[in-house]
C-alpha cells in the first residue's frame, strides 16, 4: 500500500508489494510563495520549457514527505519543449504540513508566524545513467534558502479537528507553495533530456541529517494526481527517480539498489513530479565548415579546423574544440582550452578517425550547444600516405583511385605520373665471370615494370629473358624474368635474378633461381648469389 496525503483525503494505491509514503500527517495547499527572479541570460525573455505545476494551484496536492519515507532526493526524468536551453529558473511545487504553534517557542522560528526558511537544493543531471542506474553527470546544482509558509491552524469544524479550512471551503492538512530557484548565474545550457532532483535534509535523512526535529520533517514535494505536462513531456508518467534508504519503499524492494537516486516504477497516477523550468535562448552554436564533414585526408593536409564566428553583443566570444574516436562522442581524445579565434591548428594529427565538435562561450559565461554530437556527428578521417605508383599497371582497373600522395583525377594522369617518374636500366656490356668472357644487352624500365635481357658467351651459350620485375635504388638496378629461349633448352623456363651497378667500376650480378626468390630479390633489392663481376667494356645506364 502506498499512501499519499493530498486533497483532503488519504489516497491509497494498492500494490502487490506494500509501500507507505506519508508526510507528517497533513495534506497540501492553499498558499503560493513566489520570489522575484532576475535573469542575466543571453538577451532574451525567459520562456517555459517544461511545465508540470498545477495552474491555478489548488489548496493542496498529493505530495511525498522526505522524513516519513527515508528520502534524500526525489525527482523525475523529463524532456524539454521549445528551443530555449540557457537555464534560468526551476520551480518546485511543495507542501508544508508544519504548524507554527508547534515551534513558536523555538528561537529559530520565534516571532514569525507567517513563514520559515530552509535550504533546499535542486540538481539537474544529464540522462546518462551509471552502472548503478543513477545519473552520473551533474549539469547544474543550486541551493537556496526557500521561504516556506506555515500551514494554517486547525479548524474545529473540519472532520477530525486537525485540518484547516481553505478559501475553497475544503479542509486540508498541508499548504502548498512554489519554491523558485534562480539558476541563471550558473550559465548552464541544458540538453533536451534531463533528470531533475530535489534534495534537503531532515532530522534523519538527507546528505547531512540534523538529528533534531523541525518543521522540515513535515516538508513534502508535490506529485499531484494525474498532473498534466503542458510544456515538454514527462519521460514516463509511471516512473520517478528516488533516493530512499528503506528498500521496501521501492517497487522492486531495493533489488536494484538502496540509497541511490535511481528510477522507481508503479507511480501512476502520481508519476509526474511538479516541476517547472524556464530558459532563455543560448548563444548560437558555431558550425564547423572546413574541412567538410566526411573528409578523408593526410595528416600533412590537415592544417587546421575552421568554424563560424559567433556574436551575441556581450563581448569577446571564446570557443572550445573537442575530438572523439567514436561516433557516440564518448571516447575523448582531445579537448582544447578556450580559444579566442574560430579555428584551431592541427599539425601532425595521428592517423585515425575523429568525430569533432565545437561550442562557444560568451562574455557572461553562457555556453552554446555543441555544434555536433552523436545525433549529428562530424567526421574527419586522417589516413597514412599511400606510396605513389611506380608502374603503369598500378593505374589500371581503377587502381589510380587508391592513391593519395599524390592523388589522381583519372587513369591517364596516373600513367603520366608513372612515366614522368620512371627509372630505366639499359646497357650493352662485356664482362668476365669464372674465366669465361660474356656479353649482355638489356633495356627495361620501372613504368612498364619490364623489358628484355639477352646474354651470350664465348662458349656459344646464349639465352633471352622476358623481364617482368624492375626496381632501381640510386645507382643500382635490379631485375627478374623468365628465360624464353636459349642455346640449352633446359634453361628455358628458368628465372634470372640480376643486378647491375653504375659505379667505378661498373658491375653485374646474376643467378638462376626460383620465380619467388627472383621477384623477392627485386622487391627487397638484395644482391644475387653470383657476383659481382666487373664490367670491362660497353655502356651501362641506370637512371
C-alpha positions as CSV (number, residue, x, y, z in Angstrom):
1,X,0.0,0.0,0.0
2,X,1.4,3.4,-1.0
3,X,-0.2,6.3,1.0
4,X,0.0,9.9,-0.2
5,X,-1.5,12.9,1.6
6,X,-3.3,15.1,-0.8
7,X,-6.5,16.9,-1.5
8,X,-8.3,16.5,1.8
9,X,-8.2,12.7,2.0
10,X,-5.7,9.9,2.3
11,X,-5.2,8.4,-1.2
12,X,-4.4,4.7,-1.1
13,X,-2.8,2.9,-4.0
14,X,-2.9,-0.9,-3.6
15,X,0.2,-2.7,-4.7
16,X,1.5,-6.3,-4.6
17,X,4.4,-5.0,-2.6
18,X,3.4,-2.6,0.1
19,X,4.9,0.8,0.3
20,X,4.0,3.7,2.6
21,X,4.5,7.4,1.6
22,X,3.5,9.9,4.2
23,X,4.4,13.4,5.0
24,X,3.8,14.1,8.6
25,X,0.1,13.7,8.8
26,X,-1.3,16.5,6.9
27,X,-2.5,17.3,3.4
28,X,-1.5,20.1,0.9
29,X,-2.1,23.6,-0.5
30,X,-3.7,27.0,-0.4
31,X,-0.7,29.4,-0.4
32,X,1.6,30.4,-3.2
33,X,5.0,31.8,-2.3
34,X,6.8,33.4,-5.3
35,X,10.2,35.2,-5.2
36,X,11.5,37.7,-7.7
37,X,13.7,36.3,-10.4
38,X,16.4,38.3,-12.2
39,X,17.8,36.7,-15.3
40,X,21.1,37.6,-16.9
41,X,20.6,35.1,-19.7
42,X,21.5,35.9,-23.2
43,X,19.4,38.8,-24.4
44,X,16.0,37.1,-24.4
45,X,13.0,36.9,-22.2
46,X,12.8,33.5,-20.3
47,X,10.3,31.0,-21.7
48,X,8.8,28.0,-20.1
49,X,10.5,24.8,-21.5
50,X,8.9,22.4,-19.0
51,X,5.7,22.8,-17.0
52,X,4.1,20.3,-14.7
53,X,3.0,22.6,-11.9
54,X,-0.8,23.0,-11.3
55,X,-2.2,26.3,-12.5
56,X,-4.0,27.6,-10.7
57,X,-2.6,25.9,-7.7
58,X,-5.2,24.1,-5.6
59,X,-5.2,24.4,-1.8
60,X,-3.2,21.2,-1.6
61,X,-1.7,18.5,-3.8
62,X,-0.6,14.9,-3.2
63,X,3.0,15.0,-2.0
64,X,5.9,12.9,-0.8
65,X,7.3,13.5,2.6
66,X,11.1,13.1,2.9
67,X,11.3,12.3,6.6
68,X,8.4,9.8,6.5
69,X,9.8,7.9,3.5
70,X,13.5,7.9,4.4
71,X,14.2,10.1,1.4
72,X,17.2,12.2,0.5
73,X,16.4,13.1,-3.1
74,X,13.3,12.9,-5.3
75,X,12.7,13.8,-8.9
76,X,11.8,12.9,-12.4
77,X,13.2,12.3,-15.9
78,X,11.8,14.9,-18.3
79,X,12.1,16.2,-21.9
80,X,12.2,19.9,-22.5
81,X,10.0,21.6,-25.0
82,X,10.7,24.6,-27.2
83,X,14.3,25.6,-28.2
84,X,15.5,27.8,-25.4
85,X,18.1,26.0,-23.3
86,X,20.1,28.5,-21.3
87,X,18.9,27.6,-17.8
88,X,17.1,30.3,-16.0
89,X,14.8,29.0,-13.1
90,X,13.4,25.8,-11.7
91,X,10.2,25.9,-9.8
92,X,9.1,23.1,-7.5
93,X,5.6,22.7,-6.1
94,X,5.9,21.7,-2.5
95,X,3.7,21.2,0.5
96,X,4.3,22.2,4.1
97,X,2.4,20.4,6.9
98,X,4.1,22.2,9.8
99,X,2.2,24.3,12.3
100,X,3.8,27.5,13.7
101,X,2.3,26.6,17.1
102,X,4.4,23.5,17.3
103,X,7.6,25.7,17.0
104,X,6.5,29.0,18.5
105,X,8.9,28.7,21.4
106,X,11.9,27.6,19.3
107,X,14.3,30.6,19.0
108,X,14.9,29.7,15.3
109,X,11.3,30.3,14.4
110,X,10.1,32.6,17.3
111,X,8.3,35.8,16.1
112,X,7.5,34.8,12.6
113,X,4.1,33.2,12.4
114,X,3.8,33.6,8.6
115,X,6.7,31.6,7.3
116,X,10.1,30.0,7.9
117,X,13.2,29.5,5.7
118,X,15.2,26.4,4.9
119,X,17.9,25.4,2.4
120,X,16.7,23.3,-0.4
121,X,18.7,22.0,-3.3
122,X,17.8,21.4,-7.0
123,X,20.0,19.2,-9.0
124,X,19.9,18.8,-12.8
125,X,21.5,15.8,-14.4
126,X,22.0,14.5,-17.9
127,X,20.0,11.4,-18.8
128,X,23.1,9.2,-18.8
129,X,23.0,6.6,-16.1
130,X,25.9,4.9,-14.4
131,X,26.2,1.2,-13.8
132,X,24.2,1.6,-10.6
133,X,21.3,3.1,-12.5
134,X,21.8,6.6,-11.1
135,X,22.5,9.6,-13.3
136,X,26.3,10.2,-13.4
137,X,26.6,13.6,-14.9
138,X,25.6,16.6,-12.8
139,X,24.9,19.6,-15.1
140,X,23.7,22.2,-12.5
141,X,23.1,22.4,-8.8
142,X,21.6,25.3,-6.8
143,X,20.9,25.5,-3.0
144,X,18.7,28.4,-1.9
145,X,17.1,29.4,1.4
146,X,13.5,29.0,0.5
147,X,10.7,30.9,2.3
148,X,8.1,28.3,3.4
149,X,4.6,29.2,4.6
150,X,3.3,27.7,7.9
151,X,0.1,25.7,7.3
152,X,-2.9,27.5,9.0
153,X,-4.1,26.4,12.4
154,X,-6.7,23.6,12.6
155,X,-10.4,24.5,12.1
156,X,-12.6,22.6,14.6
157,X,-15.3,22.4,12.0
158,X,-13.1,20.2,9.9
159,X,-13.5,16.4,10.3
160,X,-11.0,15.1,12.9
161,X,-10.2,18.5,14.1
162,X,-6.6,18.6,12.7
163,X,-7.1,20.2,9.2
164,X,-7.6,23.8,8.3
165,X,-10.4,25.1,6.1
166,X,-9.1,26.8,2.9
167,X,-10.7,29.5,0.9
168,X,-12.3,26.9,-1.4
169,X,-14.3,25.7,1.6
170,X,-12.4,22.3,1.9
171,X,-10.3,21.1,4.7
172,X,-6.6,20.3,4.3
173,X,-3.7,19.3,6.5
174,X,-1.0,20.9,4.3
175,X,-0.4,24.2,2.5
176,X,1.1,24.4,-1.0
177,X,3.7,26.8,-2.2
178,X,6.1,27.2,-5.2
179,X,9.8,27.1,-4.4
180,X,11.6,29.0,-7.1
181,X,15.3,28.6,-7.7
182,X,17.2,31.2,-9.8
183,X,19.9,29.2,-11.6
184,X,20.7,31.8,-14.3
185,X,24.1,32.6,-12.7
186,X,25.3,29.1,-13.4
187,X,25.4,29.8,-17.1
188,X,24.3,26.2,-18.0
189,X,23.0,25.3,-21.4
190,X,20.7,22.3,-21.0
191,X,20.3,19.3,-23.3
192,X,16.9,18.3,-24.4
193,X,16.6,15.5,-21.9
194,X,17.3,15.9,-18.2
195,X,16.7,14.4,-14.8
196,X,15.7,16.9,-12.1
197,X,16.0,16.1,-8.4
198,X,15.1,18.0,-5.2
199,X,17.2,17.3,-2.1
200,X,17.1,18.6,1.5
201,X,18.0,17.4,5.0
202,X,15.5,16.3,7.6
203,X,16.2,15.1,11.1
204,X,17.2,11.6,10.0
205,X,17.7,11.7,6.2
206,X,19.5,13.7,3.5
207,X,23.1,14.4,2.9
208,X,23.6,15.8,6.4
209,X,20.7,14.9,8.7
210,X,20.2,17.4,11.5
211,X,19.3,14.8,14.1
212,X,16.9,17.4,15.5
213,X,13.2,17.5,14.9
214,X,12.0,20.5,13.0
215,X,9.3,21.7,10.5
216,X,11.5,20.3,7.7
217,X,10.2,16.8,8.8
218,X,6.8,18.0,7.6
219,X,8.0,19.3,4.2
220,X,7.0,17.5,1.0
221,X,7.5,17.5,-2.7
222,X,4.3,17.6,-4.8
223,X,3.2,14.8,-7.1
224,X,-0.4,15.8,-8.0
225,X,-2.8,13.2,-9.2
226,X,-2.7,12.8,-13.0
227,X,-0.7,16.1,-13.3
228,X,-0.7,17.2,-17.0
229,X,2.5,18.4,-18.5
230,X,1.7,21.5,-20.6
231,X,5.2,22.2,-22.0
232,X,7.7,19.4,-22.7
233,X,6.9,15.8,-21.7
234,X,7.4,13.5,-18.7
235,X,9.5,10.6,-20.0
236,X,7.2,8.1,-18.2
237,X,4.3,9.1,-16.0
238,X,4.5,5.8,-14.2
239,X,8.2,6.4,-13.1
240,X,10.1,8.7,-10.9
241,X,13.7,9.0,-9.6
242,X,14.1,8.4,-5.9
243,X,16.7,8.0,-3.3
244,X,15.3,6.3,-0.2
245,X,17.3,4.4,2.3
246,X,14.5,2.0,3.0
247,X,14.5,-0.8,0.4
248,X,10.9,-1.9,0.7
249,X,9.7,1.5,-0.4
250,X,11.0,0.8,-3.9
251,X,8.7,-1.3,-6.2
252,X,11.5,-3.9,-6.5
253,X,12.0,-3.8,-2.7
254,X,15.5,-2.4,-3.3
255,X,16.8,-5.1,-5.6
256,X,18.3,-2.5,-8.0
257,X,19.9,-0.6,-5.1
258,X,19.0,1.3,-2.0
259,X,20.1,4.8,-1.0
260,X,20.9,5.9,-4.6
261,X,19.0,8.3,-6.8
262,X,17.6,5.8,-9.3
263,X,14.4,5.1,-11.2
264,X,11.4,3.6,-9.4
265,X,8.2,2.4,-11.1
266,X,4.4,2.0,-10.5
267,X,3.7,5.6,-9.5
268,X,0.6,6.1,-11.6
269,X,-1.3,8.5,-11.1
270,X,1.4,10.3,-9.2
271,X,4.4,9.7,-11.5
272,X,4.8,13.3,-12.6
273,X,6.7,15.5,-10.1
274,X,5.6,19.1,-10.1
275,X,8.4,21.0,-11.7
276,X,8.6,24.0,-14.0
277,X,11.8,25.0,-15.9
278,X,12.4,28.3,-17.6
279,X,15.2,29.1,-20.0
280,X,16.5,31.7,-22.4
281,X,18.0,31.4,-25.9
282,X,21.5,30.2,-25.6
283,X,24.2,31.9,-27.6
284,X,24.2,30.4,-31.2
285,X,26.3,27.3,-31.7
286,X,29.2,27.7,-34.1
287,X,29.3,25.5,-37.2
288,X,32.4,23.7,-38.4
289,X,32.9,24.2,-42.2
290,X,36.4,23.2,-43.0
291,X,37.4,20.5,-43.7
292,X,34.0,19.5,-44.8
293,X,32.1,16.7,-42.9
294,X,33.2,13.3,-44.0
295,X,36.6,14.4,-45.4
296,X,39.4,11.9,-45.7
297,X,42.9,13.4,-45.9
298,X,46.5,13.0,-45.0
299,X,47.9,14.4,-41.7
300,X,50.1,16.8,-43.7
301,X,46.9,18.1,-45.4
302,X,45.0,18.7,-42.1
303,X,46.4,22.1,-41.2
304,X,43.5,23.4,-39.1
305,X,39.8,23.1,-38.3
306,X,37.7,26.1,-39.0
307,X,34.2,27.1,-37.7
308,X,31.9,30.1,-38.0
309,X,32.2,33.1,-35.7
310,X,29.5,33.7,-33.1
311,X,28.3,37.1,-31.9
312,X,25.8,38.0,-29.2
313,X,26.8,41.5,-28.2
314,X,28.0,40.5,-24.7
315,X,31.7,41.0,-25.5
316,X,34.5,38.6,-26.7
317,X,33.5,35.1,-27.6
318,X,35.7,32.1,-26.9
319,X,35.5,28.6,-28.3
320,X,36.2,25.1,-27.1
321,X,37.1,22.3,-29.6
322,X,36.9,18.5,-28.9
323,X,37.7,15.4,-30.8
324,X,36.5,11.9,-30.1
325,X,37.4,8.5,-31.5
326,X,33.8,7.2,-31.7
327,X,30.6,8.4,-33.3
328,X,28.9,8.3,-29.9
329,X,31.2,11.1,-28.7
330,X,32.2,9.1,-25.5
331,X,35.9,8.5,-26.0
332,X,37.5,11.9,-25.8
333,X,41.0,12.1,-27.4
334,X,41.5,15.8,-27.3
335,X,39.9,18.9,-25.7
336,X,41.2,22.4,-26.2
337,X,41.2,25.2,-23.8
338,X,39.2,28.3,-24.5
339,X,40.2,29.7,-27.9
340,X,39.9,33.3,-29.0
341,X,39.7,32.6,-32.7
342,X,37.3,30.5,-34.7
343,X,39.9,27.9,-35.7
344,X,42.5,25.5,-34.2
345,X,45.8,24.4,-35.7
346,X,46.1,20.6,-36.1
347,X,49.6,19.8,-37.1
348,X,50.9,16.2,-37.0
349,X,47.4,14.7,-36.3
350,X,47.9,11.0,-36.0
351,X,46.2,8.6,-38.4
352,X,42.7,7.8,-37.1
353,X,39.0,8.6,-37.2
354,X,37.9,11.7,-35.5
355,X,34.4,12.9,-34.5
356,X,34.7,16.6,-33.7
357,X,32.6,19.3,-32.1
358,X,33.0,22.9,-31.0
359,X,31.0,25.2,-28.7
360,X,31.1,28.9,-27.9
361,X,31.1,30.8,-24.6
362,X,30.1,34.5,-24.4
363,X,31.5,37.2,-22.1
364,X,28.8,36.4,-19.4
365,X,29.8,32.8,-19.3
366,X,26.9,31.4,-21.2
367,X,27.6,28.3,-23.3
368,X,26.2,27.4,-26.7
369,X,25.2,23.9,-27.6
370,X,27.9,21.7,-29.1
371,X,28.0,22.1,-32.9
372,X,27.8,18.3,-33.2
373,X,27.1,15.2,-31.2
374,X,26.1,11.6,-31.6
375,X,22.9,12.6,-33.3
376,X,24.7,14.8,-35.8
377,X,28.3,13.6,-36.0
378,X,31.1,15.5,-37.8
379,X,33.7,13.1,-39.2
380,X,37.3,13.7,-40.2
381,X,39.4,10.7,-41.2
382,X,43.2,11.0,-41.3
383,X,44.9,8.4,-43.3
384,X,48.5,7.3,-43.9
385,X,50.0,8.3,-47.3
386,X,49.8,5.6,-49.9
387,X,53.2,5.2,-51.7
388,X,52.8,6.6,-55.3
389,X,52.5,4.2,-58.2
390,X,55.7,3.1,-59.9
391,X,54.2,1.1,-62.8
392,X,51.5,1.7,-65.4
393,X,49.8,-1.5,-64.4
394,X,49.1,0.0,-61.0
395,X,47.0,2.7,-62.6
396,X,44.7,0.3,-64.4
397,X,41.4,-1.2,-63.3
398,X,40.6,1.8,-61.0
399,X,43.9,1.4,-59.3
400,X,44.5,5.1,-59.8
401,X,41.8,5.8,-57.3
402,X,43.7,4.2,-54.4
403,X,46.5,6.8,-54.3
404,X,46.6,9.9,-52.0
405,X,50.1,11.2,-52.2
406,X,49.6,12.3,-54.8
407,X,46.0,11.6,-55.8
408,X,44.8,11.5,-59.4
409,X,41.8,12.6,-61.4
410,X,41.9,9.7,-63.8
411,X,43.9,6.8,-65.1
412,X,45.8,8.8,-67.7
413,X,47.0,11.3,-65.1
414,X,48.2,8.4,-63.0
415,X,50.1,6.9,-66.0
416,X,51.6,10.2,-66.9
417,X,52.9,10.5,-63.3
418,X,54.5,7.0,-63.6
419,X,56.2,7.8,-66.9
420,X,57.5,11.1,-65.5
421,X,59.0,9.3,-62.5
422,X,60.2,6.1,-64.2
423,X,63.6,4.6,-63.7
424,X,65.4,2.8,-66.6
425,X,68.2,0.3,-66.9
426,X,70.0,-0.3,-70.2
427,X,73.3,-1.4,-71.5
428,X,75.5,-3.3,-74.0
429,X,78.4,-4.7,-71.9
430,X,81.1,-7.2,-71.7
431,X,82.5,-8.9,-68.5
432,X,84.3,-12.0,-67.4
433,X,82.9,-14.4,-64.9
434,X,84.5,-17.6,-63.7
435,X,87.2,-17.3,-66.5
436,X,84.6,-17.1,-69.3
437,X,84.1,-14.0,-71.4
438,X,80.5,-12.9,-71.6
439,X,78.3,-10.2,-73.2
440,X,74.9,-8.8,-72.3
441,X,72.4,-6.4,-73.8
442,X,69.3,-5.2,-72.0
443,X,66.7,-2.5,-71.8
444,X,64.0,-2.2,-69.2
445,X,62.1,0.4,-67.1
446,X,60.0,0.7,-63.9
447,X,57.0,2.3,-65.7
448,X,56.4,-0.9,-67.7
449,X,57.9,-3.0,-64.9
450,X,59.6,-5.0,-67.7
451,X,61.8,-5.1,-70.7
452,X,64.3,-7.6,-72.1
453,X,67.7,-9.1,-71.3
454,X,70.0,-11.0,-73.8
455,X,73.1,-13.0,-72.8
456,X,75.9,-14.7,-74.8
457,X,79.4,-16.1,-74.0
458,X,82.5,-17.3,-75.9
459,X,81.4,-20.9,-75.5
460,X,78.4,-20.0,-77.8
461,X,76.0,-20.2,-74.9
462,X,73.1,-17.8,-75.0
463,X,69.6,-17.0,-73.7
464,X,66.9,-14.4,-73.8
465,X,64.9,-13.2,-70.8
466,X,61.5,-11.6,-70.7
467,X,62.0,-9.2,-67.8
468,X,58.8,-8.6,-65.7
469,X,60.1,-7.0,-62.5
470,X,62.3,-4.0,-62.2
471,X,63.4,-1.7,-59.4
472,X,66.1,0.9,-59.0
473,X,67.8,2.3,-56.0
474,X,70.2,5.1,-56.7
475,X,72.9,3.6,-59.0
476,X,71.8,0.0,-58.5
477,X,69.3,-1.6,-60.8
478,X,67.5,-5.0,-60.1
479,X,65.5,-7.1,-62.5
480,X,63.9,-10.5,-62.8
481,X,62.4,-12.5,-65.6
482,X,61.9,-15.9,-67.2
483,X,64.2,-17.4,-69.9
484,X,62.1,-17.6,-73.1
485,X,64.8,-19.1,-75.4
486,X,68.3,-20.5,-75.0
487,X,71.1,-22.4,-76.6
488,X,70.5,-25.0,-73.9
489,X,66.8,-26.0,-74.0
490,X,66.9,-26.9,-70.2
491,X,67.5,-23.2,-69.4
492,X,64.1,-22.2,-70.8
493,X,61.7,-21.5,-68.0
494,X,64.4,-20.7,-65.5
495,X,64.2,-17.5,-63.7
496,X,67.0,-15.0,-63.8
497,X,67.6,-12.6,-60.9
498,X,70.1,-9.9,-61.9
499,X,71.7,-6.7,-60.7
500,X,73.8,-4.0,-62.3
501,X,75.6,-1.1,-60.7
502,X,76.6,2.1,-62.4
503,X,79.8,2.8,-60.5
504,X,83.6,2.8,-60.6
505,X,83.9,0.2,-61.9
506,X,80.5,-0.9,-63.3
507,X,79.5,-4.3,-62.0
508,X,76.9,-7.0,-62.7
509,X,75.4,-9.9,-60.8
510,X,73.2,-12.7,-62.0
511,X,71.9,-16.1,-60.9
512,X,69.2,-18.6,-61.9
513,X,66.8,-19.2,-59.1
514,X,63.1,-19.7,-58.4
515,X,60.5,-17.3,-59.5
516,X,59.7,-16.4,-55.9
517,X,63.3,-15.8,-55.0
518,X,63.8,-13.7,-58.1
519,X,60.8,-11.5,-57.6
520,X,61.5,-11.1,-53.8
521,X,65.1,-10.2,-54.7
522,X,63.9,-7.3,-56.9
523,X,61.4,-6.1,-54.4
524,X,63.8,-6.2,-51.5
525,X,66.7,-5.1,-53.6
526,X,69.1,-7.7,-52.4
527,X,72.1,-8.9,-54.5
528,X,72.0,-12.2,-56.4
529,X,74.3,-15.1,-55.3
530,X,76.7,-14.9,-58.3
531,X,78.7,-11.7,-58.5
532,X,79.7,-9.1,-58.6
533,X,81.7,-9.2,-61.8
534,X,83.5,-6.1,-63.1
535,X,82.2,-4.8,-66.5
536,X,85.2,-4.5,-68.8
537,X,83.7,-2.6,-71.6
538,X,80.5,-1.2,-73.0
539,X,77.8,1.2,-71.9
540,X,75.7,0.9,-68.7
541,X,72.9,3.3,-67.8
542,X,70.9,3.3,-64.5
543,X,68.6,6.3,-64.1
